[in-house]
Amino acid sequence: MNKMKDIGNFLKEKREAKGISLIEVEKDLKIRKKYLQALEDGNVDVIPGKTYIIGYLRNYSRYLGIDEENIDQIIKTYHDLKKKTGDLEKIKEKNIYLKTKDRSLFEKKRAFFPVKYVYLASFVLIIFIGLFLLGRSLKEAQNIPVPLPEIGNEADITIEEKADDISTLAEEIVESESEAIIAESETDESILAEKLPILKLIANNRAWVKVISEDKIIFEGILFEGEEFFWETDQSLEIITEYPTKIETYYDDEPIEISQGTIDNYLLKYNFTPAQNI
């Protein structure tokens, strides 16, 4: 953008003529020095978002004492340059993906198999094999005559019948342990099924959005018309977007009026606390 470089040189000459350093401008305007340097170098790609660029250009120009007519011309020049590069921007924007959709409603459940289940299954298998081998040994010994005492009027008990009883016992043990494993697994799945309330943003038109939670950027990018952003949370959030707003906001399917937030240089900032919306 050669014209942006010309604008940057113009701003730089104005600043140097007034004998002001970038550090002084940073303190007065609360704009980071690297962004001021980017404006003077014509390297506006360093600055995050068109709204920020326009705001910085206008505030910096006014700070340097440039009249409103020239400021409007600077902003118009920037808009014209953005329009010429619009096709290239559209191609780039198609490659933007939402960073948090992998934590949204479309997140797949993790397959898990706790180690304790492996130990339990191994223990049951060892018992089953031991009882099976014992029963087999008793069956093989059925041809050896073994005197069995009579108990009351009960019929004589053969070695083969004892082996069958042992096999039945083994099957009952395995079945009982399997039911215990299934019951515990269903309990764990019910715990996993509990989900946090969902913050949902829907774009009515192409809109730049930034979401911050606990001083961490959860999402920053562009939502296209009809595109949605989901985030499961019960923490406080700061939602920043262009003003007038082009997005609809819901928390646990209840609408949130973010237009009641603070407006600063074409930016809308809304501090959202879930506890106040439950």
VEXLOLO-272190 format. One line per 4 residues: their letters; for each residue x, y, z of N, C-alpha, C. Coordinates in Angstrom, 1 decimal. Layout:
REM residues N
a = X,Y,Z,X,Y,Z,X,Y,Z  ...
***
This chain:
REM residues 278
mnkm = 0.8,-1.2,0.0,0.0,0.0,0.0,0.9,1.2,0.0  1.3,1.7,-1.2,2.2,2.9,-1.2,1.5,4.1,-0.7  0.2,4.3,-0.9,-0.5,5.5,-0.4,-0.5,5.5,1.1  -0.7,4.3,1.7,-0.6,4.2,3.2,0.8,4.7,3.7
kdig = 1.8,4.3,2.9,3.2,4.8,3.3,3.3,6.3,3.2  2.6,6.9,2.2,2.6,8.3,2.1,1.9,9.0,3.3  0.8,8.4,3.7,0.0,8.9,4.8,0.9,8.8,6.1  1.6,7.6,6.2,2.5,7.4,7.4,3.6,8.5,7.4
nflk = 4.2,8.7,6.3,5.3,9.8,6.2,4.7,11.1,6.6  3.5,11.4,6.2,2.8,12.7,6.5,2.6,12.8,8.0  2.2,11.7,8.6,2.0,11.8,10.1,3.3,11.9,10.8  4.3,11.2,10.3,5.6,11.2,11.0,6.2,12.6,10.9
ekre = 6.1,13.3,9.7,6.6,14.6,9.6,5.9,15.6,10.5  4.6,15.5,10.7,3.8,16.3,11.6,4.3,16.1,13.0  4.5,14.9,13.4,5.0,14.6,14.8,6.3,15.1,15.0  7.3,14.9,14.1,8.6,15.4,14.3,8.7,16.9,14.3
akgi = 7.8,17.5,13.5,7.8,19.0,13.5,7.4,19.6,14.8  6.6,18.8,15.5,6.1,19.2,16.9,7.1,18.8,18.0  8.1,18.0,17.5,9.1,17.6,18.5,8.6,16.6,19.5  7.7,15.8,19.1,7.1,14.8,20.0,7.6,13.4,19.7
slie = 7.9,12.6,20.7,8.4,11.2,20.4,7.2,10.3,20.5  7.4,9.1,19.9,6.4,8.1,19.9,6.0,7.6,21.3  7.0,7.7,22.2,6.7,7.3,23.6,5.7,8.2,24.2  5.9,9.5,23.9,5.0,10.5,24.5,3.6,10.4,23.9
vekd = 3.5,10.1,22.6,2.2,9.8,22.0,1.5,8.6,22.6  2.3,7.6,22.8,1.8,6.3,23.4,1.2,6.6,24.8  1.8,7.5,25.6,1.3,7.8,26.9,0.1,8.6,26.8  0.0,9.6,25.9,-1.1,10.5,25.8,-2.3,9.8,25.2
lkir = -2.2,9.0,24.2,-3.3,8.4,23.5,-3.7,7.0,23.9  -2.8,6.4,24.8,-3.0,5.1,25.2,-3.0,4.1,24.1  -2.2,4.4,23.0,-2.1,3.5,21.9,-0.7,2.9,21.9  -0.5,1.6,21.8,0.8,1.0,21.9,1.8,1.6,20.8
kkyl = 3.0,1.7,21.2,4.0,2.3,20.3,4.2,1.5,19.0  4.1,0.2,19.1,4.3,-0.6,17.9,3.2,-0.3,16.8  1.9,0.0,17.3,0.9,0.4,16.4,1.1,1.8,15.8  1.6,2.7,16.6,1.9,4.0,16.1,3.0,4.0,15.0
qale = 4.0,3.1,15.3,5.1,2.9,14.4,4.6,2.3,13.1  3.6,1.4,13.2,3.0,0.7,12.0,2.3,1.7,11.2  1.6,2.7,11.8,0.9,3.7,11.0,1.8,4.6,10.3  2.9,5.0,10.9,3.9,5.8,10.2,4.7,5.1,9.1
dgnv = 4.8,3.7,9.3,5.5,2.9,8.3,4.5,2.5,7.2  3.2,2.7,7.3,2.3,2.3,6.3,2.0,0.8,6.4  2.4,0.2,7.5,2.2,-1.3,7.6,1.0,-1.6,8.5  -0.2,-1.3,8.0,-1.4,-1.4,8.8,-1.8,-2.8,9.1
dvip = -1.2,-3.8,8.4,-1.5,-5.2,8.6,-1.2,-5.6,10.1  -0.3,-4.9,10.7,0.2,-5.2,12.1,-1.0,-4.9,13.0  -1.8,-4.0,12.7,-2.9,-3.6,13.6,-4.1,-4.5,13.4  -4.7,-5.0,14.6,-5.7,-6.0,14.5,-7.1,-5.4,14.2
gkty = -7.5,-5.5,12.9,-8.9,-5.1,12.6,-9.0,-3.7,12.0  -9.9,-3.6,11.0,-10.2,-2.4,10.3,-10.7,-1.3,11.3  -11.5,-1.6,12.2,-12.1,-0.6,13.2,-10.9,0.0,14.0  -10.0,-0.8,14.4,-8.9,-0.2,15.2,-8.0,0.7,14.3
iigy = -7.8,0.3,13.0,-7.0,1.2,12.1,-7.6,2.5,11.9  -8.9,2.5,11.7,-9.7,3.8,11.5,-9.6,4.7,12.7  -9.8,4.0,13.9,-9.8,4.7,15.2,-8.4,5.3,15.4  -7.4,4.5,15.2,-6.0,5.0,15.5,-5.7,6.2,14.5
lrny = -6.0,6.0,13.2,-5.7,7.1,12.3,-6.4,8.4,12.7  -7.7,8.3,13.0,-8.4,9.5,13.4,-7.9,10.2,14.7  -7.6,9.3,15.7,-7.2,9.9,17.0,-5.7,10.5,16.8  -4.9,9.8,16.1,-3.5,10.2,15.9,-3.5,11.6,15.1
sryl = -4.3,11.6,14.1,-4.4,12.8,13.3,-4.8,14.0,14.1  -5.9,13.8,14.9,-6.4,14.9,15.7,-5.3,15.3,16.7  -4.6,14.4,17.3,-3.6,14.7,18.3,-2.5,15.5,17.7  -2.2,15.3,16.3,-1.2,16.1,15.7,-1.7,17.4,15.1
gide = -3.0,17.7,15.3,-3.5,19.0,14.9,-3.9,19.1,13.5  -4.1,17.9,12.9,-4.6,17.9,11.5,-6.1,18.3,11.4  -6.5,19.1,10.5,-7.9,19.5,10.4,-8.8,18.4,9.9  -10.1,18.5,10.3,-11.0,17.4,10.0,-11.1,17.0,8.5
enid = -11.0,18.0,7.7,-11.1,17.8,6.2,-10.0,16.8,5.8  -8.8,17.1,6.2,-7.7,16.2,5.8,-7.8,14.9,6.5  -8.3,14.9,7.7,-8.5,13.6,8.4,-9.5,12.7,7.6  -10.6,13.3,7.2,-11.6,12.6,6.4,-11.0,12.1,5.1
qiik = -10.1,12.9,4.5,-9.4,12.4,3.3,-8.5,11.2,3.5  -7.8,11.2,4.7,-7.0,10.1,5.1,-7.8,8.8,5.2  -8.9,9.0,5.9,-9.8,7.8,6.2,-10.3,7.3,4.8  -10.7,8.2,3.9,-11.3,7.8,2.6,-10.2,7.1,1.8
tyhd = -9.0,7.6,1.9,-7.9,6.9,1.2,-7.7,5.5,1.7  -7.8,5.3,3.0,-7.7,4.0,3.5,-8.8,3.1,3.1  -10.0,3.6,3.1,-11.2,2.8,2.6,-11.0,2.4,1.1  -10.5,3.3,0.3,-10.3,3.0,-1.1,-9.3,1.9,-1.3
lkkk = -8.2,1.9,-0.5,-7.2,0.9,-0.6,-7.8,-0.5,-0.2  -8.6,-0.5,0.9,-9.2,-1.7,1.4,-10.2,-2.3,0.3  -10.9,-1.4,-0.4,-11.8,-1.9,-1.4,-11.1,-2.5,-2.6  -9.9,-2.0,-3.0,-9.1,-2.5,-4.1,-8.6,-3.9,-3.7
tgdl = -8.3,-4.1,-2.5,-7.7,-5.4,-2.1,-8.8,-6.3,-1.5  -10.1,-6.0,-1.7,-11.2,-6.8,-1.1,-11.2,-8.2,-1.6  -10.9,-8.4,-2.9,-11.0,-9.8,-3.5,-10.0,-10.7,-2.8  -8.8,-10.1,-2.6,-7.7,-10.9,-2.0,-8.1,-11.2,-0.5
ekik = -8.7,-10.2,0.1,-9.1,-10.4,1.5,-10.1,-11.5,1.7  -11.1,-11.6,0.7,-12.1,-12.6,0.8,-11.5,-14.0,0.7  -10.5,-14.1,-0.2,-9.8,-15.4,-0.3,-9.2,-15.8,1.0  -8.5,-14.9,1.7,-7.9,-15.1,2.9,-8.9,-15.4,4.0
ekni = -10.0,-14.7,4.0,-11.0,-14.9,5.1,-11.6,-16.2,5.0  -11.7,-16.9,3.8,-12.3,-18.2,3.7,-11.5,-19.2,4.5  -10.2,-18.9,4.8,-9.4,-19.9,5.5,-9.4,-19.7,7.0  -10.2,-18.7,7.4,-10.3,-18.5,8.9,-11.2,-19.5,9.5
ylkt = -10.8,-20.1,10.5,-11.6,-21.1,11.2,-11.8,-20.7,12.7  -12.9,-21.0,13.3,-13.2,-20.7,14.7,-12.3,-21.6,15.5  -11.5,-21.0,16.4,-10.6,-21.7,17.2,-11.3,-22.6,18.3  -12.5,-22.2,18.7,-13.1,-22.9,19.8,-14.2,-23.9,19.4
kdrs = -14.4,-24.1,18.1,-15.5,-24.9,17.7,-15.2,-26.4,18.1  -13.9,-26.7,18.3,-13.6,-28.0,18.8,-14.1,-28.2,20.2  -14.4,-27.1,20.9,-15.0,-27.2,22.3,-16.4,-26.8,22.3  -17.1,-26.7,21.1,-18.5,-26.4,21.1,-19.4,-27.6,21.1
lfek = -20.7,-27.4,20.7,-21.6,-28.5,20.8,-21.2,-29.7,19.9  -20.3,-29.4,18.9,-20.0,-30.5,17.9,-18.8,-31.3,18.4  -18.3,-31.0,19.6,-17.2,-31.7,20.2,-17.5,-33.2,20.4  -16.7,-34.1,19.9,-16.9,-35.5,20.1,-16.5,-36.0,21.5
kraf = -17.3,-36.9,22.0,-17.0,-37.5,23.3,-15.6,-38.3,23.2  -14.8,-38.1,24.2,-13.6,-38.8,24.3,-13.9,-40.3,24.7  -13.2,-41.2,23.9,-13.3,-42.6,24.3,-12.3,-42.8,25.4  -12.8,-43.5,26.5,-11.9,-43.7,27.6,-12.2,-45.1,28.1
fpvk = -11.2,-45.7,28.7,-11.3,-47.0,29.4,-10.3,-47.0,30.6  -10.8,-46.6,31.7,-10.0,-46.4,32.9,-9.2,-47.7,33.2  -8.0,-47.5,33.8,-7.1,-48.6,34.1,-7.7,-49.5,35.1  -8.5,-49.0,36.0,-9.1,-49.8,37.1,-10.0,-50.9,36.4
yvyl = -10.6,-50.6,35.3,-11.5,-51.6,34.6,-10.6,-52.7,34.0  -9.4,-52.3,33.5,-8.5,-53.3,33.0,-8.1,-54.3,34.1  -7.7,-53.8,35.3,-7.4,-54.6,36.4,-8.5,-55.6,36.8  -9.7,-55.0,36.9,-10.9,-55.8,37.3,-11.2,-56.9,36.3
asfv = -11.1,-56.5,35.0,-11.4,-57.5,33.9,-10.4,-58.6,34.0  -9.1,-58.2,34.2,-8.0,-59.3,34.3,-8.3,-60.2,35.5  -8.7,-59.6,36.6,-8.9,-60.4,37.8,-10.1,-61.4,37.6  -11.1,-61.0,36.9,-12.3,-61.9,36.6,-11.8,-63.0,35.7
liif = -11.0,-62.6,34.7,-10.6,-63.6,33.7,-9.7,-64.6,34.3  -8.8,-64.2,35.3,-8.0,-65.2,36.0,-8.8,-66.2,36.8  -9.8,-65.6,37.5,-10.7,-66.5,38.3,-11.5,-67.5,37.4  -11.9,-67.0,36.3,-12.7,-67.8,35.3,-11.8,-69.0,34.8
iglf = -10.6,-68.6,34.4,-9.7,-69.6,33.8,-9.3,-70.7,34.9  -9.1,-70.2,36.1,-8.7,-71.1,37.2,-9.9,-72.1,37.5  -11.1,-71.6,37.6,-12.3,-72.4,37.9,-12.5,-73.4,36.7  -12.3,-72.9,35.5,-12.5,-73.8,34.3,-11.5,-74.9,34.3
llgr = -10.2,-74.6,34.6,-9.2,-75.7,34.7,-9.5,-76.7,35.8  -10.0,-76.2,37.0,-10.3,-77.0,38.1,-11.4,-78.0,37.7  -12.5,-77.4,37.1,-13.6,-78.2,36.7,-13.2,-79.3,35.7  -12.3,-78.9,34.8,-11.8,-79.9,33.7,-11.1,-81.0,34.4
slke = -10.2,-80.7,35.4,-9.5,-81.7,36.1,-10.4,-82.7,36.8  -11.5,-82.1,37.4,-12.4,-83.0,38.1,-13.2,-83.9,37.2  -13.5,-83.4,36.0,-14.1,-84.2,35.0,-13.2,-85.4,34.5  -11.9,-85.0,34.4,-11.0,-86.1,33.9,-10.8,-87.2,35.0
aqni = -11.1,-86.8,36.2,-10.9,-87.8,37.3,-12.1,-88.5,37.7  -13.2,-88.4,36.8,-14.5,-89.0,37.2,-14.4,-90.5,37.1  -13.4,-91.1,36.3,-13.3,-92.5,36.2,-12.7,-93.2,37.4  -12.1,-92.4,38.3,-11.5,-92.9,39.5,-12.6,-93.1,40.5
pvpl = -12.8,-94.3,41.1,-13.8,-94.5,42.1,-13.5,-93.8,43.4  -14.4,-93.0,43.7,-14.3,-92.2,45.0,-15.5,-92.5,45.8  -15.3,-93.0,47.0,-16.5,-93.2,47.9,-17.1,-91.9,48.4  -18.4,-91.8,48.1,-19.1,-90.6,48.6,-20.1,-90.9,49.7
peig = -20.1,-90.2,50.8,-21.0,-90.5,51.8,-22.5,-90.1,51.5  -23.4,-90.8,52.0,-24.8,-90.5,51.8,-25.3,-89.5,52.8  -26.0,-88.5,52.4,-26.5,-87.5,53.3,-28.0,-87.5,53.2  -28.6,-88.0,54.3,-30.1,-88.1,54.4,-30.6,-88.9,53.2
nead = -31.6,-88.4,52.5,-32.3,-89.0,51.4,-31.8,-88.5,50.1  -30.7,-87.6,50.1,-30.3,-87.1,48.8,-29.6,-88.1,48.0  -29.7,-88.0,46.7,-29.0,-88.9,45.7,-27.5,-88.7,45.8  -26.8,-89.7,45.3,-25.3,-89.6,45.3,-24.9,-88.5,44.3
itie = -23.9,-87.7,44.8,-23.3,-86.6,44.0,-22.1,-87.1,43.3  -22.1,-87.0,42.0,-21.0,-87.4,41.1,-20.0,-86.2,41.0  -18.8,-86.6,40.6,-17.7,-85.6,40.3,-18.1,-84.7,39.1  -18.8,-85.3,38.1,-19.3,-84.5,37.0,-20.3,-83.4,37.4
ekad = -21.2,-83.7,38.4,-22.1,-82.8,38.8,-21.4,-81.6,39.6  -20.4,-82.0,40.4,-19.6,-80.9,41.1,-18.9,-80.0,40.1  -18.4,-80.6,39.0,-17.7,-79.8,38.0,-18.7,-78.8,37.3  -19.9,-79.3,37.1,-21.0,-78.4,36.5,-21.3,-77.3,37.4
dist = -21.4,-77.6,38.8,-21.7,-76.5,39.7,-20.6,-75.5,39.7  -19.3,-75.9,39.6,-18.2,-75.0,39.6,-18.3,-74.1,38.4  -18.6,-74.6,37.2,-18.7,-73.9,36.0,-19.8,-72.8,36.1  -21.0,-73.3,36.7,-22.1,-72.4,36.9,-21.7,-71.2,37.8
laee = -20.9,-71.5,38.9,-20.5,-70.5,39.8,-19.6,-69.5,39.1  -18.7,-70.0,38.2,-17.8,-69.1,37.5,-18.6,-68.2,36.6  -19.6,-68.7,35.9,-20.4,-67.9,35.0,-21.2,-66.8,35.8  -21.6,-67.2,37.1,-22.3,-66.2,37.9,-21.4,-65.1,38.3
ives = -20.1,-65.4,38.7,-19.2,-64.4,39.1,-18.9,-63.5,38.0  -18.6,-64.0,36.8,-18.3,-63.2,35.6,-19.5,-62.2,35.3  -20.7,-62.8,35.3,-21.9,-62.0,35.0,-22.1,-60.8,36.1  -21.8,-61.2,37.4,-22.0,-60.2,38.4,-20.9,-59.0,38.2
esea = -19.7,-59.4,37.9,-18.6,-58.4,37.8,-18.9,-57.5,36.5  -19.4,-58.2,35.4,-19.8,-57.4,34.2,-20.8,-56.4,34.5  -21.9,-56.8,35.3,-22.9,-55.8,35.6,-22.4,-54.7,36.4  -21.4,-54.9,37.3,-20.8,-53.9,38.1,-20.1,-52.9,37.2
iiae = -19.3,-53.4,36.2,-18.5,-52.6,35.3,-19.5,-51.7,34.5  -20.6,-52.3,34.0,-21.5,-51.6,33.1,-22.2,-50.5,33.9  -22.6,-50.8,35.2,-23.2,-49.8,36.0,-22.3,-48.6,36.3  -21.0,-48.9,36.6,-20.1,-47.8,36.9,-19.8,-47.0,35.7
setd = -19.7,-47.6,34.5,-19.5,-46.9,33.2,-20.6,-46.0,32.9  -21.9,-46.4,33.1,-23.1,-45.6,32.9,-23.0,-44.4,33.8  -22.6,-44.6,35.1,-22.5,-43.4,36.0,-21.5,-42.4,35.5  -20.3,-42.8,35.0,-19.3,-41.9,34.5,-19.8,-41.2,33.3
esil = -20.6,-41.9,32.4,-21.1,-41.3,31.2,-22.1,-40.2,31.5  -22.9,-40.5,32.6,-23.9,-39.5,33.0,-23.3,-38.2,33.5  -22.1,-38.4,34.2,-21.3,-37.2,34.7,-20.8,-36.4,33.5  -20.2,-37.1,32.5,-19.7,-36.4,31.3,-20.8,-35.7,30.5
aekl = -22.0,-36.3,30.6,-23.1,-35.7,29.8,-23.5,-34.3,30.3  -23.2,-34.0,31.6,-23.5,-32.7,32.1,-22.7,-31.6,31.5  -23.3,-30.6,30.9,-22.6,-29.6,30.1,-22.9,-28.2,30.8  -21.9,-27.4,30.6,-22.1,-26.0,31.0,-23.1,-25.2,30.1
pilk = -23.6,-24.1,30.6,-24.5,-23.3,29.7,-23.6,-22.8,28.6  -24.3,-22.5,27.4,-23.6,-22.1,26.2,-23.9,-20.7,25.8  -22.7,-20.0,25.6,-22.8,-18.6,25.0,-22.8,-18.7,23.5  -23.8,-18.1,22.8,-23.9,-18.2,21.4,-23.9,-16.9,20.7
lian = -23.1,-16.7,19.7,-23.1,-15.4,18.9,-23.5,-15.8,17.5  -24.4,-15.0,16.9,-24.9,-15.2,15.6,-24.7,-13.9,14.8  -24.0,-14.0,13.6,-23.7,-12.8,12.9,-24.9,-12.5,11.9  -25.4,-11.3,12.0,-26.5,-10.8,11.0,-25.8,-10.3,9.7
nraw = -24.6,-9.9,9.8,-23.8,-9.4,8.7,-22.3,-9.7,9.1  -21.4,-9.5,8.1,-20.0,-9.8,8.5,-19.6,-8.8,9.6  -19.0,-9.4,10.6,-18.7,-8.7,11.8,-17.4,-9.2,12.5  -16.6,-8.2,12.9,-15.4,-8.6,13.7,-15.8,-8.7,15.2
vkvi = -15.3,-9.8,15.8,-15.7,-10.1,17.2,-14.4,-10.6,17.9  -14.4,-10.1,19.2,-13.3,-10.6,20.1,-13.9,-11.0,21.4  -13.6,-12.2,21.9,-14.1,-12.7,23.2,-13.0,-12.9,24.2  -13.0,-12.3,25.4,-11.9,-12.5,26.3,-12.5,-13.1,27.6
sedk = -11.8,-14.1,28.2,-12.2,-14.7,29.5,-11.0,-14.9,30.3  -11.1,-14.3,31.5,-10.0,-14.3,32.5,-8.7,-13.9,31.8  -8.7,-12.8,31.1,-7.5,-12.2,30.5,-6.9,-13.0,29.4  -7.7,-14.0,28.9,-7.2,-14.8,27.8,-8.2,-14.6,26.6
iife = -7.6,-14.5,25.4,-8.5,-14.3,24.2,-9.0,-15.7,23.8  -10.3,-15.9,23.9,-11.0,-17.1,23.6,-11.2,-17.2,22.0  -11.6,-16.0,21.5,-11.8,-16.0,20.0,-11.6,-14.6,19.5  -10.9,-14.4,18.4,-10.8,-13.1,17.7,-10.8,-13.4,16.2
gilf = -11.7,-12.8,15.5,-11.8,-13.0,14.1,-13.1,-12.5,13.5  -13.4,-12.9,12.3,-14.6,-12.4,11.6,-15.6,-13.5,11.5  -16.9,-13.2,11.9,-18.0,-14.0,11.7,-18.8,-13.5,10.4  -19.0,-14.4,9.5,-19.8,-14.0,8.3,-21.3,-14.1,8.5
egee = -22.0,-13.6,7.7,-23.5,-13.6,7.8,-24.0,-15.0,8.0  -24.8,-15.2,9.1,-25.4,-16.5,9.4,-24.4,-17.4,10.1  -23.2,-17.0,10.3,-22.2,-17.9,11.0,-22.4,-17.8,12.5  -22.2,-18.9,13.2,-22.4,-18.9,14.7,-21.1,-19.3,15.4
ffwe = -21.0,-18.8,16.6,-19.9,-19.1,17.5,-20.5,-19.6,18.8  -20.0,-20.8,19.3,-20.5,-21.4,20.6,-19.3,-21.5,21.6  -19.7,-21.3,22.9,-18.7,-21.4,23.9,-19.3,-21.9,25.2  -18.9,-23.0,25.7,-19.5,-23.5,27.0,-18.7,-22.9,28.1
tdqs = -19.5,-22.2,29.0,-18.8,-21.4,30.1,-19.7,-21.0,31.2  -19.1,-20.9,32.4,-19.9,-20.2,33.5,-19.0,-19.1,34.1  -18.0,-18.6,33.3,-17.1,-17.6,33.7,-17.5,-16.2,33.1  -17.0,-15.2,33.7,-17.3,-13.8,33.2,-16.5,-13.6,31.9
leii = -17.1,-12.9,30.9,-16.5,-12.6,29.6,-16.6,-11.2,29.3  -15.7,-10.8,28.4,-15.8,-9.4,27.8,-15.9,-9.6,26.3  -17.0,-9.1,25.7,-17.3,-9.2,24.3,-17.1,-7.9,23.7  -16.2,-7.9,22.6,-15.9,-6.6,21.9,-16.2,-6.8,20.4
teyp = -16.9,-5.9,19.8,-17.3,-6.0,18.4,-17.5,-4.6,17.9  -17.8,-4.5,16.6,-18.0,-3.2,15.9,-19.3,-2.6,16.3  -19.4,-1.3,16.3,-20.6,-0.6,16.6,-21.0,0.3,15.4  -22.3,0.2,15.0,-23.4,-0.5,15.6,-23.2,-2.1,15.4
tkie = -23.7,-2.8,16.4,-23.4,-4.2,16.5,-24.2,-5.0,15.3  -23.5,-6.0,14.8,-24.1,-6.8,13.8,-24.3,-8.3,14.2  -24.2,-8.5,15.5,-24.4,-9.9,16.1,-25.5,-9.9,17.1  -26.1,-11.1,17.2,-27.1,-11.4,18.2,-26.4,-12.3,19.2
tyyd = -26.6,-12.1,20.5,-25.9,-12.8,21.6,-27.0,-13.5,22.5  -26.7,-14.8,22.8,-27.6,-15.6,23.7,-26.7,-16.3,24.7  -27.3,-16.5,25.9,-26.6,-17.3,26.9,-27.7,-18.3,27.5  -27.4,-19.6,27.3,-28.4,-20.6,27.6,-29.7,-20.4,27.0
depi = -29.7,-19.9,25.7,-30.8,-19.6,24.8,-31.6,-18.4,25.3  -31.1,-17.6,26.2,-31.7,-16.3,26.6,-31.0,-15.2,26.0  -31.7,-14.2,25.3,-31.0,-13.1,24.6,-30.3,-12.2,25.6  -29.1,-11.7,25.1,-28.3,-10.7,25.9,-28.3,-9.4,25.1
eisq = -28.6,-8.3,25.7,-28.6,-7.0,25.0,-27.2,-6.4,25.2  -26.2,-6.8,24.3,-24.9,-6.3,24.4,-24.8,-4.8,24.0  -25.8,-4.3,23.3,-25.8,-2.9,22.8,-25.8,-1.9,24.0  -26.1,-2.5,25.2,-26.1,-1.6,26.4,-24.7,-1.5,27.0
gtid = -23.6,-2.0,26.3,-22.3,-1.9,26.7,-21.7,-0.5,26.5  -20.3,-0.4,26.6,-19.6,0.8,26.4,-19.2,1.0,25.0  -19.4,2.2,24.4,-19.0,2.5,23.0,-17.7,3.4,23.1  -16.7,3.0,22.3,-15.4,3.7,22.3,-14.8,3.6,20.9
nyll = -14.7,4.7,20.2,-14.1,4.7,18.9,-14.6,3.6,18.0  -15.9,3.6,17.8,-16.6,2.6,16.9,-16.5,1.2,17.4  -16.1,1.0,18.7,-16.1,-0.3,19.2,-17.1,-0.4,20.4  -17.8,-1.6,20.5,-18.7,-1.8,21.5,-18.1,-2.9,22.5
kynf = -18.0,-2.5,23.8,-17.4,-3.4,24.7,-18.5,-3.8,25.8  -18.7,-5.1,26.0,-19.8,-5.5,26.9,-19.2,-6.5,27.9  -19.3,-6.2,29.2,-18.8,-7.2,30.2,-20.0,-8.1,30.6  -19.8,-9.4,30.4,-20.9,-10.3,30.6,-20.6,-11.2,31.8
tpaq = -21.5,-11.3,32.8,-21.3,-12.1,34.0,-22.5,-13.1,34.0  -22.2,-14.5,33.8,-23.3,-15.5,33.7,-24.2,-15.4,34.9  -23.7,-15.2,36.1,-24.5,-15.3,37.3,-25.6,-14.3,37.3  -25.4,-13.1,36.5,-26.5,-12.1,36.4,-27.5,-12.5,35.4
ni = -27.3,-13.5,34.6,-28.2,-13.8,33.5,-28.9,-15.2,33.7  -28.6,-15.8,34.9,-29.3,-17.1,35.1,-30.6,-16.9,35.7
***
